[in-house]
Amino acid sequence: MQLNQKMMMSLAAIAVIMLVMITGTSKPIECCTSVSDKEITLPITGFKLQKYNPPCVNAVIFFTTEGPRCSYWKASWVNQKIQELNNHRLSKVTEKTFIMSQKTSISN
C-alpha cells in the first residue's frame, strides 16, 4: 500500500514538473500577422525582416518612435527606406572607423 502511495506521489510530481516546463517555455508569438503598404511617416530607428512562418507573414518590421510597424515587403517605398537605413548605418560605421584610426595615429 505504501509503495503505491509513493509511486502516485512520484507520478504527480513528474506531472507537475512537466506541466511547468510546457507552460513555462511557451511564449506568445510576437510577429506580424498582417501588413500595410502605406508609407510610414513616423521617424524610423531600425528594421528587421520577418520570414513567413504561420501565423507570421513575410514582412519588414520597421521600428518607429511609436512602436513597431509591419510593412509589405514588396511596397515600392520599403526597399528605398531599407537602403537609406543601411547607408546611414554604414556611414556611421565608416565614421567610427575613421575616428578610431585618427586616435590611433595621433597616439603613435
QUIRA-V214641 format. One record per residue. N is the residue number from 0. RES is the residue in one letter. SS is DSSP state (helix for helix, strand for strand, loop for the rest). OMEGA is omega in whole degrees, -180 to 180 (999 if undefined). Layout:
BEGIN
n->N res->RES ss->SS omega->OMEGA
n->N res->RES ss->SS omega->OMEGA
END
This chain:
BEGIN
n->0 res->M ss->loop omega->180
n->1 res->Q ss->helix omega->179
n->2 res->L ss->helix omega->178
n->3 res->N ss->helix omega->180
n->4 res->Q ss->helix omega->179
n->5 res->K ss->helix omega->-180
n->6 res->M ss->helix omega->178
n->7 res->M ss->helix omega->178
n->8 res->M ss->helix omega->179
n->9 res->S ss->helix omega->178
n->10 res->L ss->helix omega->178
n->11 res->A ss->helix omega->179
n->12 res->A ss->helix omega->179
n->13 res->I ss->helix omega->179
n->14 res->A ss->helix omega->179
n->15 res->V ss->helix omega->179
n->16 res->I ss->helix omega->180
n->17 res->M ss->helix omega->178
n->18 res->L ss->helix omega->178
n->19 res->V ss->helix omega->180
n->20 res->M ss->helix omega->-178
n->21 res->I ss->helix omega->-178
n->22 res->T ss->helix omega->-179
n->23 res->G ss->helix omega->-177
n->24 res->T ss->helix omega->180
n->25 res->S ss->loop omega->179
n->26 res->K ss->loop omega->-179
n->27 res->P ss->loop omega->179
n->28 res->I ss->loop omega->178
n->29 res->E ss->loop omega->-178
n->30 res->C ss->loop omega->177
n->31 res->C ss->loop omega->175
n->32 res->T ss->loop omega->174
n->33 res->S ss->loop omega->-177
n->34 res->V ss->loop omega->176
n->35 res->S ss->strand omega->175
n->36 res->D ss->loop omega->179
n->37 res->K ss->loop omega->-179
n->38 res->E ss->loop omega->-180
n->39 res->I ss->loop omega->180
n->40 res->T ss->loop omega->177
n->41 res->L ss->loop omega->174
n->42 res->P ss->loop omega->-180
n->43 res->I ss->strand omega->-178
n->44 res->T ss->strand omega->-180
n->45 res->G ss->strand omega->180
n->46 res->F ss->strand omega->169
n->47 res->K ss->strand omega->179
n->48 res->L ss->strand omega->178
n->49 res->Q ss->strand omega->179
n->50 res->K ss->loop omega->179
n->51 res->Y ss->loop omega->176
n->52 res->N ss->strand omega->-171
n->53 res->P ss->loop omega->10
n->54 res->P ss->loop omega->-179
n->55 res->C ss->strand omega->-180
n->56 res->V ss->loop omega->172
n->57 res->N ss->loop omega->-178
n->58 res->A ss->strand omega->167
n->59 res->V ss->strand omega->179
n->60 res->I ss->strand omega->177
n->61 res->F ss->strand omega->177
n->62 res->F ss->strand omega->-178
n->63 res->T ss->strand omega->179
n->64 res->T ss->loop omega->179
n->65 res->E ss->loop omega->178
n->66 res->G ss->strand omega->-178
n->67 res->P ss->strand omega->177
n->68 res->R ss->strand omega->-179
n->69 res->C ss->strand omega->-177
n->70 res->S ss->strand omega->177
n->71 res->Y ss->loop omega->-172
n->72 res->W ss->loop omega->179
n->73 res->K ss->loop omega->178
n->74 res->A ss->loop omega->-174
n->75 res->S ss->helix omega->-176
n->76 res->W ss->helix omega->-175
n->77 res->V ss->helix omega->179
n->78 res->N ss->helix omega->179
n->79 res->Q ss->helix omega->-179
n->80 res->K ss->helix omega->178
n->81 res->I ss->helix omega->178
n->82 res->Q ss->helix omega->179
n->83 res->E ss->helix omega->179
n->84 res->L ss->helix omega->178
n->85 res->N ss->helix omega->178
n->86 res->N ss->helix omega->179
n->87 res->H ss->helix omega->179
n->88 res->R ss->helix omega->179
n->89 res->L ss->helix omega->180
n->90 res->S ss->helix omega->177
n->91 res->K ss->helix omega->179
n->92 res->V ss->helix omega->179
n->93 res->T ss->helix omega->179
n->94 res->E ss->helix omega->179
n->95 res->K ss->helix omega->180
n->96 res->T ss->helix omega->179
n->97 res->F ss->helix omega->-180
n->98 res->I ss->helix omega->180
n->99 res->M ss->helix omega->-180
n->100 res->S ss->helix omega->177
n->101 res->Q ss->helix omega->180
n->102 res->K ss->helix omega->-180
n->103 res->T ss->helix omega->-178
n->104 res->S ss->helix omega->178
n->105 res->I ss->helix omega->-178
n->106 res->S ss->helix omega->180
n->107 res->N ss->loop omega->999
END
